[in-house]
Amino acid sequence: MSKVYFSTWRGEQISNVGKAEDAWEESAYNLPAQYDDHRESKAFIGWDGVALFDPDVDVVRLATEYAAQYQVYSEACGRCAPGRWGGRILYDLLDKIARGEGTYDDVAHLKEVSKSMQLTSKCEIGKTVPNPLMDLMEHFKDEFDRCIDEQVPSKHYDTEVNYIAKITAPCTDACPAHVDIPGYIEGVRDLRFDESLRATRQTMPLAHTCGRVCPHPCEDACRRTNLDAPIAIMELKRLGADYETDHGFGFFHPAEAKPKGDKKVAVIGAGPAGLTTAYYLALEGVHVDVFEELPVLGGEVAVGVPEYRMPIDKYNQDIEAVRDLGVNFITNSRVSADMMRQYEKDYDAVMVATGTRISKKVRCSNERPELDGYWSAIEMLDQVNLFEKYGIGEEVDLTGKTVVCVGGGFTSMDVVRCSIRANAKKVYMIYRRDEKTIIRNTTYEEYHEAVEEGVEFLFHSAVNNINDEEDVIKSLLIDKFELVPDPDGGRAQLVKIEGESYTIDSDFLIPAVSQSADLDLLPQEWELEMTSWGTIKTNGVHYMTSRKGIFASGDCEYGPMTIVNAVGQAKRAASVMARYMETGEITLTDDEIMEDHLRKMRVYDKKEKVTGWLPGIPREQSEVLEVDERKDNNKEVNYGFTQEQGLSEAERCMRCYYIAMIAQ
């Protein structure tokens, strides 16, 4: 809820013109009336309307500046005449009126061009830019008329006002790393896979990885969903990355790295958050040393995500792209509290990105880690992947064994599918919720591939007791639950069904319910603030801890999260760190502030009725290995799109760029 002077945002009609401020009606939307901690906004204008927070806003100039922002974009696009030339005409006519030289013929021409753009522009940015302009011309007609009738500039035409604009898209906004998704899809459509990959690496260095194992929340916010089916966004990202690798090119970095300066950063952990931090700091010319406890680089993606989902040669290409910028990696280095004390002295800033590598317990009776057959998910996946990917350690052979995994996320999926490949006789996954929830936690494809491979899912179930003989697990007592609606309308509760508990044989119980962070490396005297769930506390905006110069991102800051979430956090943190080392202050860029505002507002409108596009164009489906070809080996399951499929899928993209702008 935001207090507004006037708003047409998303169809609401609020006018508090002439009312005392304490009587103003509030908007139903979380509009950015407060720009940041120090500055208020005067107005917000965007693809779906306009909101004024200050009665003194110069609406004629506001419209002119918004058209100016679009003109910059449309000149760079040039994909259609209405969008390209329309943008220039909108700005020229509005500026003519704003400086006191306009006519009513100009107003008529503005309306005509706006209508043409709304109907015939090829992309959403051209279709939507006229929307708030028409709103302003309709509801503040007297201010436009005054400029024309009296031939005078608009009331603040010559006043210095700060206008801050940002290009966004529903998919980009939903992506935790804010990847320019329409940009990289456009690169595929133009057969410029190098440009596609550069667009991805602007905010996401791990293109191979997130082109394969991302839960793709962007697809949930794809406007194509409102028409037929979302774009296969994740798989299109993979095309640019594979093109770079398969053709043996150098690395398509988004920009040339700045010359190395005198600033140094220590990064603790070489997983997705650590790699991302290192990548973007190196682009800024910062010396980066990355310390990794494991003998290999990549963190949990390397030793936790199986080869059949994330081939190590592809992940290593992402890692080598980071190394190519001059980042220094030190493996087999478990950082201690004494080392952290020294790093604080030797480096200008420190990033803690150690992940969460301690498996939590199931919390059932007789749960003892010393039981033979009790095997944490982290330990199990470490052994599988270190052997399969690097030839380190011993092979996992589960021939004739029954494996029970407890969990409902990606880690538990990796456990059960690896167990199938290790030749287990029977594999169960026990989950307290239902099938829909497990799909939402992972992906539709991941769940159904596991079912095809023979994993049996026991939903609305939980382990009550571990039955052992002389400390060897023999069976598990399983309780059944039912979902009971809350009579007060709250969340339905799981209630045990009495008399329906049963026992299943089991050789291994593998908890994969969650992980916790090992933070012994943090000196106690630092007294870093911690969250209630035992992770490092930051404000989730700039990622500096309660100790100046010490930052945290990824799982050790938030708890177990997706790769793309960790990347998004680390990208923001690297940006903040670069400025902190120069100024000693924690600041966000206007682009980052606008990202946060748009995320709160929600760019995607799932209720929107999308028209003007051809519906029913089927989504491309990449080829996957047949069950019998994949379940006893670690071959990559998903082949990805062919070039023809990629082009076809990229053509389905509606190029839903929008412009948002705030006046201060």
Order of alpha helices (4+ residues) and beta strands (2+ residues): beta-beta-beta-beta-beta-beta-alpha-alpha-alpha-alpha-alpha-alpha-beta-alpha-alpha-alpha-alpha-alpha-alpha-beta-alpha-beta-alpha-alpha-beta-alpha-beta-beta-alpha-beta-alpha-beta-alpha-alpha-beta-beta-beta-beta-beta-beta-beta-beta-alpha-alpha-alpha-alpha-alpha-beta
